[in-house]
Amino acid sequence: MKIAITAEKNDLSSPVDTRFGRARGFIIYDVESGETAFVDNNQNLQAAQGAGIQAARNVINTGVGAVITGNVGPKAYSTLSSGNVEMYLVNGGSVEQAIEDYKQGRLSKVSGANVEGHW
């Protein structure tokens, strides 16, 4: 399975970006193979609205089954849920640590948005 982690840079040592819709990008990590790819989210950084929905659609199109981020708004949550993507929240740390926490079962799946829209 693949997971997407919001990232400030294209590097496993990058801090997890606390935003989902306006994250700098997403590191796509294949849990089975350990392979990574980076999906740039530049088109949504300054979006007036719809950043969460568009970012969620882009992530769904990569074939991930889960997202790890700092925060997720209601529209992104709804879009990811409709794409059968699980969501996990972390409070800081590196992408690499978030992946390890996920693999070790230390993250809890969220059951709703934790911030308002346009956060």
N, C-alpha and C positions, 0 to 999 in steps of 0.2 A: 504494500500500500504506500501511496505517496501522501506526504503532509506538506502544507505550506506554512511558513513562518514569516511574519512580517519582519522586515529587516531594514536597518538604516543604511547598510552597505551590502555589496555582493561578496560576503565573506562569512564563514561560520563563526568567526570571532566577533562579528558585528553585534551591537546591542539589538535586542528585539525592539522593533518600532512599536510604541505604545498605541498607535493609531492603526486601524484597519483600512478604511477607505482612502485615507491620505498617507498611507505608509509609502516610504521611498520605493519599496519593492518587496518581492516575496522570494524567499529561498524555498525551492521545491526540493524536498528530500525524499528519496525512495528508501523506505525502511528496510526492504529486503536486500537491495544491492549497495546501499550507501551512496549512490550517485546523487549529485546535486545539479540544479539548474537555477538560473535567476530570471525572474519575470519583473521587468521594470514597470512601475506604476506612475511614471512621470505625468501621463495624461490626466491623472486625477488629483495631483498635488494642489492645484489652484482651482479646481472645479467649484462653481458656485453651488451646485447641488448635484445629487446623484452619484457622488464619488463612491459611497459604500456599495450601491447596487452594481455599478460598473466594475469595481474591483472584485466584488463577489462573483460576477459573471466570468471575469478573466480567470479567477482562481478555479472556478468550477470547470472551465474549459481545459485546464491542465490535467484533469482527472484525479485530483486529490480527494481523499476521504476525510481529511481533518485539517483544521486551521488552528495555529497557535498565534495569539496576538495579545496585546495589552488590554485592548478595549474593543467592543463591537457594538455598533448602534442598531436600532430597530430595523431599518431597511436592509442593512447588510445581513443581520441575523436571519431575517425572513427569507432573503434570497439564497443564502447558504443553506438554510434548512430545507428549502424546496429542492435544492440540488443534492440533498442527502449528505451534506458535509457537516461533520461534528466540529464543535468549537471548544477550544480550551484557552483559558486566560492565564497569563503569567505576569508577575509584577517585577519587571526588569530582568536583568541578566542577559547573557549572550544567546545567540541562536543555537550554538552548540549545546549549551546547558539546557535550553528548552527541549531540544531533541532528546537529550539523555533523560530528562525528567519524563517526557512522553513515553519513551521506551521502557522506563522503569515503573510506569503506572502511577507516577506521583502527581499527575495533573487531573483535575476534576473537570468533567464535561459541563459546559454551561447550558442552562435551560431557558435563557432569554438574554436580551440586550442588557448591558450593564451601564450604558451611557445614552443620553438623548441624541437625537439626530443632529447633524451639523456640529459635532463635537470637535 
